[in-house]
């Protein structure tokens, strides 16, 4: 039975931002932060199956592809990497590249990586806050500048880079050609409304991602029979003794947790292991909302505030 306030791991990237507000107060020293990884509070705890991140982009990321499970295992990795993006903020004109605008043979893909023309073959699309995209393993993709994205993924950093927009980092043509489905991206499934409070925005064989919208001063329960991550992107709420504000996350596993919403409405993202939505994962105990004030933070809750984040150097990947 587990309920933990997630700690944050800072991952510095050349394409990142130095002002992460309102989602974080980190990065105010002028050094760009590309990603915040949410982690178990206890570093000795078993590693979760999923990885929740926030991405902050001032420049375009590299063009890249992730392997599926079969290819990953063939090269000695435990599993591949399917991910989903939820756009939290987008500057005017912000876009992503997702799949190719034509199908290439492996030799054609290798040649396009070698001469840089892969850039011209990408399918580019504008994105806006509130949109979500499932990036299945094998899909060639890139995230553009001016975006804040919440990402949920299989816990893997297996990434093959095809193009790096002048940053001169290593490319991985052999891995990319082996891992890529070099053609248009698969069609996205539509969102699915489960209730007034729950909107399924992404599904994959590995995880489900929901947008949750909770009314002011309402009372809920998370009934977790599996690994669940909840990230708040608007408002404040208490998860039993753990208080969350915007940009903070909890990890729940095999536990029933009471949720009390503050004076303002809450919007959050709830991600969990599985391939189908779980209908009774988020419940209102009496079947309706309760107008109930949130208790003040106790000394115990204050003691459970976030542990100091761990700053790390730039890593392999985007």
N, C-alpha and C positions, 0 to 999 in steps of 0.2 A: 504494500500500500504506500503510495508516494504522492506527495504534493510539495513541489519545490518552486520557489522563485528562481527563474533562470538567470544565470550569470551571462555576461557578454564577453566574447572574444573579438578583439579589434583586429581587422585584417586591412592593412594599408595597401592601396593600389594606386598606380599612376593616374588612373582615370577617375579617382574618387573625389569627394567633397570635403571641405573643412568646416562647413556649417551644416549640422545634421538636424537642426531644430525643425519641428517640435518633437521629433521622435527620439532625440538623444542630445545631451549636453556635451558629449565627447567631441573631440576633434577641433577644439577652439584654438589650438596652437599653430594653426596654419598648415599642418601636414595633412594631406588628403587621406581620408578613410574611405575605402571602397565598400567594405562589408562589415556588418556586425553579425556574428554567429551566436545564437542562443544555445546555451549548454546546461547540462545538469549542474546543480549547485555543488555537489560532491564530486570532485575529480576522480575519486576511486569508484564511483558508481558504475554499473554496467552501461555500456554505450547504447544510446537509443538507436532505433532503426531509421529515424527521420532526422533531418537537419533543417532547422528553421533559420532564415537569414533576413537581414535587411540590406539592400543594395542602394548605393548613392552614386549617381553618375554625373560628372561634369564633362566627360568625354565619352566617345563611343568605346565599348569594350571590343575585344578581339572577336573575329569570326571564329567559331569553334563548334565542336561536336562532342557528345558524350557517348560512350559505348553502352550497348545493352548487356544484359547479364551474361549471355553466351560469349560474346566477344571479350568481355572483361575477364571471365574465368579462363578463357583461352590464353590470356597474357598474364595470368597469375594474380588477378585481382578478385576479391570475394564476390563482387556484384557490380552491375552497371549503375547508370545515373539517369533516371527520369525525374523531371522537375516541373514545377508550375509557378507561374508569376502572377502576382496580384499587384496592379499599379496603384500606389498610394498617392503619388503626385506626378504631374507631367507638365513640363514647360510647353508653351505654344510650339507646335511643330515637332514635338518629340516623337520618335518612332523606334520600332524594332525591326530587325531583319529576321525572317522566319521561313526557313525552307528556300528552295531555289525556284527560279521562274521557268526552268526546264529540267529535264532528266539528263544526267550525264553518265557515261560509262566510267568505270574506274580509271582508265587511262586519261580520259577527258578531265576528270576531277583532279587528278594528279597534276596535269598540265596547268589547270586553272589556279591551283595553289602555287605552282612554281613561278608563273608569270604575273600573279596578282590579279588576274581577271576574275577571280572568284567574287570580288567586290561587286562587279557589274552583273553577276548572275543571281545575286540575292533578291528575294522577294521582300520589299520594304513596305511597312504599313504604319500609319499613325496610330498612337495609342493615347488613351485618356484615363484619368483617375477612375477607379472602379472596375476597369477591365481586367480580365484574367486570361491566361494562355497556358495550356499544358504543352510542355516541351518534351515530347517522347524521346527516349534514347535513340540516337541515330539521326535526329533532325539537325541540320546545320542552321546555326542561329547567331545573332548578335544583338546586344542591347545598346540602344543609342544614348546620346547625352541628354541631360535635363530630366532624369527620371529618379524617382524613389520607388523601389519595388520590394515587396515582401515575397520571399521565395521559400517554398517547401520542396524537399528533394529526398531521394534515397541518400543515405549517408555515405557519400563518396566524393572525392575530388578528382575523379578521373576525367580529364579534359584534354582534347587534342586541338591545338590551335592551327588555324588555316591562314590567318592574315591578322596583322597587328597594328595597322594604321600608323606606321612610322615609329613605333616604340622599340623596334629592333629586338624583341624577345624571340626566343626559339620557337620555330614552327615544328609541327609534328605531322608531316605528310603521310608517313606510313600508317600511323595510327588512325589518322583522319580518314584515309581511303578505306581502311579496313572496317571502321566503325560506322561510316556514314551511309544513310539512305539518301543518295544524291539526286534528289528531285523535290517536287513541291511538298510542302508540309501536309500532314493529314488534316482533315476538317476538324474543327473544334465542336465538341458537344455543347448544346445550349445549357444555360444555368437551369437549376431545378429548385423550385420553391417548395420547401418542406413545411413551413409555417410562416406566420408573420415575422417571427424572430430569426428564421434560419433559411439561408439561400446557399445551395450547393453551387460553387463556382468552378470547381475542378475535380475531376476524378481520374484515377489511373489504376493500374493493377496493384499499386503499392500504397496509395494514400488517397484520402478525400480531403478537400479543402472547402470550408464553408465561411461565408460572411454571416456574422451574427449581429443582430440589432436589438438591444435590450432597452426597454423604456426606463425613464427615471424612476428611482426608488422601487424598482421591481426586485423580486426574489426568485432565484432559480436554483437548480441543482444540476451539476455535471455528474453523470453516472458512468464512470469510465471503467470498462472492462478490458481496456487496452491502452496503448500509449497515445496520449492526447497532448497537444500543444495549443495554448491560447495566447494570442498576442492582441493587446488593446491598441487600436489606432485612433480612437476618440473616447474621451471620458475617463471615469475612474470606477473601480469596483473592488470589492473584497471577496477573495476566494478563501473561505474559512478565515484563518488568521493572517493570510497573505494579502496585502493591499497592492493593487496594480494601478498604474497611471499610463497615459499614452506612451507607447514605445516599449512597454515592459511585457514580459511573458511569463507564463507558468507552465511547468511540466507536471502532468498528472498521469498516474498509472495504477490501475486496479484499486480505485478509491472513489467514494461518493463525496462530492465537495459542494458545500453551499455557496451560492453566489448572491451578493447583495450589491445592487447598483447604486451609485451616488445620486446627487441632485440633478445631474444632467444625463442625457441619453448616452449609451455606450455603443460603440461599433467595434467589433473585434474580428479576428480571423481564428478559426478553430480547425486544426489539422489533426488527422488521426490515421493510424494504420488500418488498411483495409481497402477493398476495391468497390464497396457499395456504401451509401450513406447509412448511418445507424440511427433509426428513428427515435429511440429513447435516450440518446446520449445527453441531450440538454432538455431538462424538464422544468416546468413550473409546478411546484409540489401539489397545489390544490387545483391545477388546471386553469388558473387565471393569474393575472398579475396582481401583486399586493402593493398598495401604497404604504411603504414602510421606510423610515429613515435609516440610513446607514449608520451603524455605531461609530463613534470616534475611534481613531486608531489607538489600539492598546500599546503598551510598552513592548509586548511580544511582537506585535505586527511591525513596529518600528525596528525591532532588532532583526527582522527578516528582510530588511531592504537589501537592495542589490549589493553583492560583493564587488570589490574593485575589479574593473575589467582588465584583461591581460592584453597589452599591446604586443603585436607580433610583426615581423617583417613581411614584406610582400611575398606571396606564395604562388606556386604554380597554379595556373588556371586563367580566369578571364583577364 
